């Protein structure tokens, strides 16, 4: 058969499917395969095991966090690809503005287009050519499938009955019974215009297969983002300008001038609507779905349930994954109208929470700050305070955490990031999340309220436009907390929420201050990791203090888990006692209990991560910092006093040396180094 060698023939396409050079699968199967083939890993998030899908971590600007939401989506698509009830549903992301709903869908669409660029995954459709021979089409010589139907769908409808068509395919290409059965499972009727034209071709050729095939040409579906093919977005419009035409299409006056038979369904231009362009295994994204007027939502109701475009009694089956977004207030308004229950029934609702892990927030904060080099208004290069990201991340994350009697805000924040929070365990956090997620009011659930990514972006904008930033040519960390407070005052209208957020930002200032204490000690010691070393010294001392082979010289030898080297450490009981005093441990029982908890953490964490350094244990870090700051500079009064009072030469030398260390070793510029020392010397935000 000569047709098998022509890449545009239907026979060539069938042969390519047989040889697995091209695939025949629906939208759900394609998306599911794309996600699962990219890789999958098990991770523990907030005390529960979940899955991380590598597809969503690709590229420079990828998805951050959203573990539960991604798991829900993958489960939904996988169920639909296996013929489950999800096939007749839309996936709807509901949540506060600025928490990444639209970014999630647009990222997925971008990855899907990349996936379909791979030759084997490419989507194909067909067009009928030589229509002048049939007559009745005027100057229209070729017609492409309006809904980008797969050539395999055409092959299964080549003759009057499906059985006859499948028999022809099997006989011609020697497909196995299992393969034919799989094709049969994916069968759907041709759209009205394709079926109508194919019927005319059958009549013209007298049902001769070779003659029918001469009218058919297989072409790839265009993957042009701006055309809205394969991945298309329909944003909610206002009540006057939106109509069902935007989704479904309408009768084309231009086509009626050519078509002589008024019953010909090709008189409808389906590509005028958003759905037909994604109907060949694509993704339809309905942004702010419930903002649409009711008659448009009713159109969605039919499309979601039946996966069908219907116009004047004509039907065009579509193969589309439908994803929508909505904010909480619009969704609540829609739910309140009881008569709209059927549309909610057709949707798989996924409530999207804000990110509550301050470590993961670091990447999101980088997105908000921007990756390009920042410049002042007079085009001088702008420096970033090394603590800027930490201050901003902690500030916004604390506003997203609900208040609880069982946990303080800082404990909740640390547990949510998988860190140690004193005696409190992840089980306490898991119980808190479970209890909150039972609430019928969605905004009271864990992570559902707080300052979103857009608010963080606004705070960065305020920071960039301020005269302090431009004059000092530096984005100072403390200033971003001031900007966040301004955002709360300007953009948060609920008094109770505003009060809570201001308290949370006050807590963030306290955490920033503790971080500055550590930074100042490192600068004083002229060593970037001074505090880390001292914290690990304390940990190793309390492990070695009860060792059997400890001699009278109090020297203890141990194997460093990070390097594997044998090290010697002199155990200083006075240092241990001073640190524990700072932690408020007065009795032997309290000291013993605390030491046991540290030893337990040491055993658990180091078995997983040999580089674990206890720096997430803020209470311990603060205690060690306080002890070292007070003891090392006792001769010259406090370090604060020495830095604040630079009237004598010795203090000025200390100040200059510390500014030098901060600039050369700790990533500060002169402006943020001086401002940080000034803040350290003030009693501001000191707990």
C-alpha positions in Angstrom: 0.0 0.0 0.0 1.5 3.2 -1.2 -0.4 5.2 1.5 1.8 3.7 4.2 4.8 5.6 3.1 3.2 9.0 3.0 3.5 10.7 6.5 0.2 12.5 5.9 -1.9 9.5 5.1 -4.2 7.8 7.6 -2.5 4.4 6.9 0.9 5.8 7.8 -0.5 7.1 11.1 -2.1 3.7 11.9 1.2 2.0 11.1 3.1 4.5 13.4 0.6 3.7 16.3 1.2 0.0 15.7 5.0 0.5 15.9 4.5 2.8 19.0 6.1 5.8 17.2 2.8 7.7 17.8 0.4 7.3 20.7 -3.4 7.2 20.9 -4.5 8.3 24.3 -7.0 10.9 25.8 -6.1 14.0 27.7 -6.3 12.3 31.1 -4.0 9.5 30.1 -1.5 12.0 28.5 -1.4 14.3 31.6 -1.2 11.3 34.0 1.7 9.7 32.0 3.5 13.0 31.8 3.4 13.4 35.6 4.1 9.8 36.6 7.0 9.3 34.1 8.8 12.4 35.4 9.5 10.7 38.7 7.9 10.4 42.2 9.4 10.5 45.7 8.0 10.0 49.2 8.3 13.0 51.6 7.1 13.8 55.1 5.1 17.0 55.3 3.8 18.3 58.7 4.1 14.8 60.2 2.3 12.9 57.4 3.8 10.9 54.5 2.9 12.3 51.1 4.3 12.3 47.5 6.5 14.8 45.7 6.2 14.7 41.9 9.3 15.8 40.1 7.4 17.3 37.2 6.4 20.2 39.4 10.0 21.0 40.4 11.3 21.6 36.9 12.6 24.8 35.5 13.8 28.1 36.9 10.4 29.2 38.3 8.6 26.1 39.5 5.9 25.2 42.0 6.9 25.5 45.6 5.2 23.4 48.3 1.5 22.7 47.4 2.1 19.0 48.3 -1.6 18.2 49.2 -3.0 20.1 46.3 -0.7 18.4 43.8 -1.4 15.0 45.3 -5.2 15.7 44.9 -4.7 16.7 41.3 -2.6 13.7 40.4 -5.0 11.4 42.1 -7.9 13.1 40.2 -6.2 12.8 36.8 -5.0 9.2 37.4 -8.6 8.1 38.4 -10.0 9.8 35.2 -7.3 8.0 33.1 -8.4 4.7 34.5 -12.1 5.3 33.6 -13.2 6.5 37.1 -15.9 9.0 38.0 -13.4 11.9 37.6 -13.8 11.7 33.8 -17.1 13.5 34.2 -15.8 16.2 36.6 -13.9 19.4 36.5 -11.0 20.0 39.0 -11.6 23.4 40.8 -8.9 25.1 42.9 -10.5 27.3 45.6 -8.6 29.6 47.9 -7.5 33.1 48.9 -6.0 35.4 46.3 -2.3 35.3 45.8 -1.7 31.7 46.9 -0.6 30.2 43.6 -3.8 28.8 42.0 -3.4 30.4 38.6 0.4 29.8 38.7 -0.3 26.1 39.3 -2.5 25.7 36.2 -0.3 27.8 33.9 2.8 25.9 35.0 1.0 22.6 34.3 -0.1 23.8 30.8 3.5 24.9 30.0 4.8 21.5 31.0 2.1 19.8 29.0 3.0 21.7 25.9 6.7 20.7 26.4 5.6 17.1 26.8 3.6 17.2 23.5 6.7 18.6 21.7 8.3 15.2 22.0 7.7 13.5 18.6 6.1 10.3 20.1 3.7 12.3 22.2 2.6 14.7 19.5 -1.1 15.2 18.9 -2.5 14.7 15.4 -5.8 15.5 13.7 -7.1 15.2 10.2 -8.5 17.2 7.4 -10.7 16.3 4.4 -9.3 17.5 1.1 -10.6 17.6 -2.5 -14.0 18.7 -1.4 -14.6 20.3 -4.8 -15.3 16.8 -6.1 -18.2 16.3 -3.7 -19.8 19.7 -4.5 -21.9 21.9 -2.2 -18.9 23.5 -0.5 -18.3 26.4 -2.8 -14.7 27.6 -2.8 -13.9 25.6 0.4 -11.5 22.9 -0.8 -10.4 21.4 2.5 -11.9 21.2 6.0 -9.9 20.4 9.2 -11.6 18.7 12.1 -13.0 21.6 14.1 -12.4 19.9 17.4 -8.9 18.4 16.5 -10.2 14.9 16.6 -7.6 12.1 16.7 -7.1 10.2 13.4 -7.7 7.0 15.3 -11.3 8.2 16.1 -11.7 8.7 12.3 -10.3 5.3 11.6 -12.8 3.7 14.0 -15.6 5.5 12.1 -14.3 4.9 8.6 -17.3 2.6 7.6 -20.9 2.7 8.6 -20.4 0.5 11.7 -17.7 0.5 14.3 -17.3 -3.3 14.0 -16.6 -3.1 10.3 -14.0 -0.2 10.8 -12.2 -2.1 13.6 -12.2 -5.3 11.5 -10.6 -3.3 8.6 -7.9 -1.8 10.9 -7.1 -5.3 12.4 -6.9 -7.0 9.1 -4.8 -4.3 7.4 -2.3 -3.8 10.2 -2.4 -7.1 12.2 -3.3 -5.4 15.5 -3.8 -7.9 18.4 -7.2 -8.5 19.9 -6.0 -6.7 23.1 -5.0 -3.6 21.1 -8.3 -3.5 19.2 -10.1 -3.8 22.6 -8.1 -0.8 23.9 -9.0 1.2 20.8 -12.6 0.3 21.3 -12.5 1.5 25.0 -11.4 4.9 23.8 -14.0 5.1 21.0 -16.2 8.2 20.8 -18.4 9.3 17.9 -17.1 11.8 15.3 -18.2 15.4 15.7 -21.3 16.4 13.6 -19.4 18.1 10.8 -16.7 15.4 10.4 -19.4 12.7 10.4 -21.5 14.6 7.9 -18.6 15.1 5.4 -17.3 11.5 5.9 -20.8 10.3 5.0 -20.8 12.3 1.8 -17.3 10.9 0.9 -18.6 7.3 1.5 -21.6 8.0 -0.8 -19.3 9.5 -3.5 -16.7 6.6 -3.3 -19.2 3.8 -3.0 -17.7 2.8 0.4 -14.4 1.8 -1.2 -11.7 2.1 1.5 -8.8 3.1 -0.8 -11.0 5.8 -2.4 -12.1 7.2 1.0 -8.5 7.4 2.2 -7.6 9.7 -0.8 -9.9 12.4 0.8 -8.1 12.2 4.2 -4.9 13.9 5.3 -3.4 13.6 8.8 -1.8 16.8 10.2 -0.2 17.7 13.6 -2.2 19.8 16.0 -0.5 23.3 16.2 1.1 23.8 19.6 1.0 27.6 19.5 0.3 29.0 22.9 -1.2 32.3 21.6 -3.7 30.4 19.5 -5.2 28.7 22.6 -4.8 25.2 21.0 -4.2 22.3 23.3 -4.0 24.6 26.4 -6.5 27.4 26.4 -7.6 29.8 29.1 -11.1 31.4 29.5 -11.0 34.3 31.9 -14.3 35.4 33.5 -15.6 38.5 31.8 -18.2 41.0 32.8 -21.9 40.3 32.5 -22.5 42.2 29.2 -19.5 41.1 27.0 -19.5 37.4 27.9 -21.7 34.9 26.1 -21.9 31.1 25.3 -20.3 32.0 21.9 -17.0 32.5 23.7 -17.0 28.9 24.8 -19.0 27.0 22.1 -18.7 29.0 18.9 -21.5 30.2 16.6 -23.0 30.1 13.1 -20.5 31.6 10.6 -22.0 34.0 8.0 -18.8 33.6 5.9 -19.3 29.8 5.7 -22.9 30.1 4.8 -21.9 32.0 1.7 -20.1 28.9 0.4 -22.2 26.0 1.8 -25.2 25.2 -0.3 -26.8 22.6 2.1 -28.2 24.5 5.1 -28.3 21.3 7.1 -24.5 21.0 6.9 -23.2 21.3 10.5 -20.0 22.9 9.2 -21.9 26.2 9.0 -21.1 26.5 12.7 -17.6 27.9 13.5 -16.6 26.0 16.7 -13.1 27.5 16.7 -14.6 30.8 17.6 -15.2 29.3 21.1 -12.4 28.4 23.6 -13.5 24.7 24.0 -13.1 23.4 20.5 -9.5 24.6 20.4 -8.6 22.3 23.3 -11.0 19.5 22.4 -8.3 17.2 21.0 -6.7 16.0 24.2 -6.0 19.5 25.7 -6.5 21.4 28.9 -9.2 24.0 29.3 -8.5 26.5 32.1 -11.5 28.5 33.4 -10.1 31.4 35.5 -12.4 32.6 38.3 -15.1 30.2 37.1 -17.9 31.3 39.5 -17.6 34.9 38.5 -19.2 34.1 35.2 -22.9 34.8 34.7 -25.3 32.0 35.4 -26.1 31.0 31.8 -22.4 30.5 31.1 -22.0 28.4 34.2 -24.9 26.3 32.9 -23.0 25.8 29.7 -20.1 24.5 31.7 -22.5 22.2 33.5 -23.4 20.4 30.2 -19.8 20.4 29.0 -18.3 19.0 32.2 -20.9 16.2 32.5 -21.2 15.1 28.9 -17.9 16.3 27.5 -19.9 17.5 24.5 -20.3 20.8 22.6 -24.0 21.1 21.6 -25.3 23.7 19.1 -28.8 23.5 17.6 -29.1 19.8 18.2 -25.7 19.0 16.6 -23.1 17.4 18.9 -19.3 17.4 18.9 -17.7 15.1 21.6 -14.6 16.7 23.2 -11.6 15.2 25.0 -10.5 17.8 27.5 -9.2 18.1 31.0 -11.1 21.0 32.6 -9.4 22.9 35.4 -10.9 26.0 37.1 -10.0 28.4 39.8 -12.1 30.5 42.2 -11.5 32.7 45.2 -13.2 31.9 48.5 -15.7 34.8 48.5 -17.1 34.1 45.0 -17.3 30.4 45.8 -19.2 31.0 49.0 -21.7 33.3 47.2 -22.2 30.6 44.5 -22.7 27.9 47.2 -25.3 30.1 48.9 -27.5 29.8 45.8 -29.0 26.4 46.4 -30.2 26.0 42.8 -26.6 25.9 41.6 -26.0 22.6 43.4 -25.7 20.6 40.2 -22.6 22.4 39.0 -20.8 21.9 42.4 -21.8 18.3 42.1 -19.8 18.1 38.8 -16.7 19.6 40.4 -13.9 18.1 42.4 -13.2 21.0 44.8 -9.6 21.4 46.1 -9.0 24.0 48.8 -5.6 25.7 48.2 -3.8 26.8 51.4 -1.0 29.4 51.6 2.5 28.0 52.1 3.1 27.6 55.8 6.7 26.3 55.7 9.1 29.2 56.2 12.0 27.3 54.7 10.1 26.6 51.5 8.9 30.2 51.6 12.5 31.2 50.9 12.1 30.3 47.2 8.7 32.1 47.0 10.3 35.2 48.5 13.1 35.0 45.9 10.3 35.0 43.2 8.8 38.1 44.9 12.1 39.9 45.1 13.1 39.0 41.5 16.1 37.3 40.1 17.5 40.2 38.1 20.0 42.7 39.5 18.1 45.4 41.4 19.0 49.0 40.9 18.2 52.3 42.7 16.2 55.0 41.0 19.4 56.6 39.9 20.6 53.2 38.4 23.1 52.4 41.1 23.3 48.6 42.0 21.2 47.7 45.0 22.5 45.3 47.6 20.4 42.7 49.5 20.8 42.3 53.2 21.6 38.6 53.8 18.8 38.5 56.4 16.2 40.1 54.0 14.8 36.8 52.7 14.6 35.3 56.3 12.8 38.4 57.7 10.2 38.5 54.8 9.6 34.7 54.8 9.1 34.5 58.6 6.9 37.6 58.5 4.4 36.3 55.9 4.4 32.7 57.2 3.5 33.7 60.7 0.4 35.6 59.5 -0.8 32.3 57.8 -0.6 30.2 60.9 -3.7 29.9 63.1 -3.6 30.7 66.8 -3.7 27.6 69.1 -3.8 27.0 72.9 -1.5 23.9 72.4 1.2 25.7 70.4 2.8 29.1 70.4 3.1 30.8 66.9 6.9 30.1 66.8 6.4 26.4 67.8 3.7 26.1 65.1 6.1 27.7 62.5 9.0 25.4 63.4 6.9 22.2 63.4 5.3 23.2 60.1 8.9 23.4 58.7 9.8 20.0 60.1 12.0 21.5 62.8 12.4 20.8 66.6 10.1 22.8 68.8 11.2 22.0 72.4 9.1 19.2 73.9 6.3 19.7 71.3 6.0 17.0 68.7 4.8 16.8 65.1 1.9 14.8 66.5 0.6 17.9 68.3 0.7 19.9 65.0 -1.0 17.0 63.1 -3.8 17.0 65.7 -4.2 20.8 65.4 -4.4 20.6 61.6 -6.9 17.8 61.7 -9.1 19.7 64.2 -9.0 22.9 62.1 -9.7 21.1 58.9 -13.0 19.8 60.3 -14.2 23.5 60.2 -17.1 24.2 57.8 -15.8 27.7 57.4 -12.9 27.2 55.0 -11.0 30.3 56.0 -10.6 28.9 59.5 -8.7 25.8 58.2 -4.9 25.5 58.5 -3.1 28.0 56.3 -6.2 29.3 54.6 -5.8 32.9 55.8 -2.8 35.3 55.8 -0.7 37.5 53.7 -0.4 36.0 50.2 2.3 36.2 47.6 0.9 39.4 46.0 1.0 41.1 49.4 4.6 40.1 49.8 5.3 41.5 46.3 3.7 44.8 47.3 5.9 44.9 50.4 9.0 44.4 48.2 7.7 47.3 45.9 7.4 49.6 49.0 10.9 48.6 50.1 12.3 49.4 46.6 10.6 52.8 46.4 11.6 54.0 49.9 14.2 56.8 50.2 16.2 54.7 52.8 16.7 51.9 50.3 17.7 54.2 47.5 19.9 56.4 49.6 21.7 53.5 51.3 21.7 51.4 48.1 20.7 48.4 50.2 17.4 46.5 50.9 17.7 46.3 54.7 15.9 43.4 56.3 14.2 45.3 59.1 12.6 47.7 56.6 10.8 44.8 54.9 9.0 44.1 58.2 8.0 47.8 58.4 6.7 47.5 54.8 4.7 44.3 55.7 3.0 46.3 58.5 2.1 49.0 56.1 0.6 46.4 53.7 -1.5 45.0 56.6 -2.8 48.5 57.4 -3.6 49.3 53.8 -4.9 46.0 52.4 -6.4 44.0 55.4 -9.9 45.3 56.1 -11.1 42.9 58.7 -10.1 44.4 62.2 -9.6 41.0 63.9 -7.3 39.8 61.0 -5.4 43.1 61.1 -4.8 42.8 64.8 -3.6 39.2 64.5 -1.2 40.0 61.6 0.3 42.9 63.5 1.0 40.6 66.4 2.5 38.0 64.1 4.8 40.6 62.6 5.9 41.6 66.1 6.8 37.9 66.7 8.7 38.0 63.4 10.7 41.0 64.7 11.6 39.0 67.8 12.9 36.1 65.6 14.8 38.6 63.5 16.4 40.0 66.6 17.5 36.5 67.7 19.1 35.9 64.3 20.9 39.2 64.6 22.4 38.2 68.0 23.9 35.1 66.3 25.2 37.1 63.3 26.8 39.7 65.7 28.6 37.0 67.6 29.9 35.4 64.4 31.1 38.9 63.3 32.7 39.4 66.8 34.5 36.1 66.6 35.5 36.8 63.0 34.2 33.4 62.0 31.0 32.9 59.9 30.1 29.6 61.7 31.2 30.5 65.2 27.8 30.0 66.8 27.2 26.7 64.9 30.5 25.3 66.3 29.6 26.4 69.8 26.1 24.8 69.6 27.7 21.5 68.4 30.3 21.8 71.2 27.5 21.9 73.7 25.7 19.0 72.1 28.9 16.9 72.0 29.8 17.8 75.6 26.4 16.6 77.0 26.8 13.3 75.1 30.4 12.9 76.3 29.9 14.0 79.9 28.5 10.6 81.0 31.0 8.6 78.9 32.7 5.6 80.7 36.1 6.3 79.3 36.2 10.0 80.4 39.4 10.7 82.2 40.1 13.2 85.0 41.4 15.7 82.4 37.7 15.7 81.1 39.0 15.0 77.5 36.5 13.1 75.4 37.3 11.5 72.0 34.5 11.0 69.5 34.0 10.4 65.8 32.7 13.4 63.9 29.6 12.1 61.9 30.2 14.7 59.2 33.8 14.0 58.4 34.3 10.5 60.0 37.5 11.9 61.7 38.3 11.2 65.4 38.2 14.4 67.4 39.1 15.3 71.0 36.9 17.7 73.0 37.5 19.1 76.5 34.2 19.0 78.5 33.6 22.3 80.2 30.9 21.7 82.9 30.7 25.4 83.7 29.9 26.2 80.0 27.2 23.4 80.0 25.7 24.8 83.2 25.7 28.4 81.9 23.9 27.4 78.7 21.3 25.4 80.7 20.8 28.3 83.1 20.0 30.5 80.1 17.5 27.9 79.0 15.8 28.3 82.4 16.7 24.8 83.6 17.3 25.1 87.3 16.9 21.6 88.8 18.8 18.4 88.0 15.6 16.7 86.8 15.0 19.6 84.3 18.7 19.4 83.1 18.6 15.7 82.7 15.3 15.7 80.8 16.6 18.4 78.4 19.9 16.6 77.8 18.0 13.3 77.1 15.8 15.1 74.6 18.9 16.6 72.8 20.5 13.1 72.7 17.3 11.6 71.3 17.1 14.3 68.6 20.9 13.7 67.9 20.2 10.0 67.3 17.1 10.5 65.2 18.4 13.4 63.0 21.9 12.2 62.3 20.7 8.8 61.1 18.9 10.7 58.3 21.2 13.7 57.8 24.8 13.6 58.8 25.1 17.4 58.4 22.3 18.2 61.0 23.6 21.1 63.1 20.9 21.9 65.7 20.7 25.5 64.3 16.9 25.1 64.0 16.7 24.8 67.8 16.3 28.5 68.3 16.2 28.3 72.2 19.5 26.5 72.3 21.1 28.8 69.7 19.9 31.8 71.7 21.2 30.4 75.0 24.6 29.6 73.5 24.8 33.1 71.9 23.9 34.8 75.2 26.5 32.8 77.1 29.3 33.5 74.6 28.4 37.2 74.2 28.4 37.8 77.9 31.5 35.7 78.7 33.8 36.7 75.8 33.5 40.4 76.3 33.0 40.6 80.0 36.3 42.6 80.4 35.1 45.5 78.2 31.5 45.6 79.5 28.9 44.2 77.2 29.4 44.0 73.4 26.4 46.3 73.0 28.1 48.9 75.3 31.4 48.6 73.4 29.7 49.1 70.0 27.4 51.9 71.1 30.1 53.9 72.9 32.9 54.4 70.4 34.5 57.3 72.1 37.7 55.4 72.9 40.0 53.9 70.3 39.6 50.3 71.4 35.9 50.3 70.9 36.2 52.0 67.5 38.7 49.4 66.4 36.3 46.6 67.5 33.5 48.3 65.6 35.6 48.7 62.4 36.8 45.1 62.6 33.2 43.8 63.0 32.0 45.9 60.0 34.9 44.5 58.0 34.1 40.9 58.9 30.4 41.4 58.1 31.3 42.9 54.7 34.1 40.4 53.7 32.8 37.1 55.3 29.1 37.4 56.0 27.7 39.0 52.8 26.7 42.5 54.2 27.4 45.8 52.6 28.6 48.9 54.6 25.0 50.2 54.9 23.3 47.0 56.2 26.3 46.2 58.4 26.1 49.6 60.1 22.3 49.5 60.3 22.4 45.9 61.8 24.9 46.9 64.5 22.8 50.0 65.2 19.7 47.8 65.6 21.7 45.3 67.8 22.7 48.2 70.1 19.1 49.5 70.4 16.8 47.7 72.9 14.2 47.4 70.1 12.2 44.1 69.8 14.3 42.6 72.6 12.2 39.9 74.3 
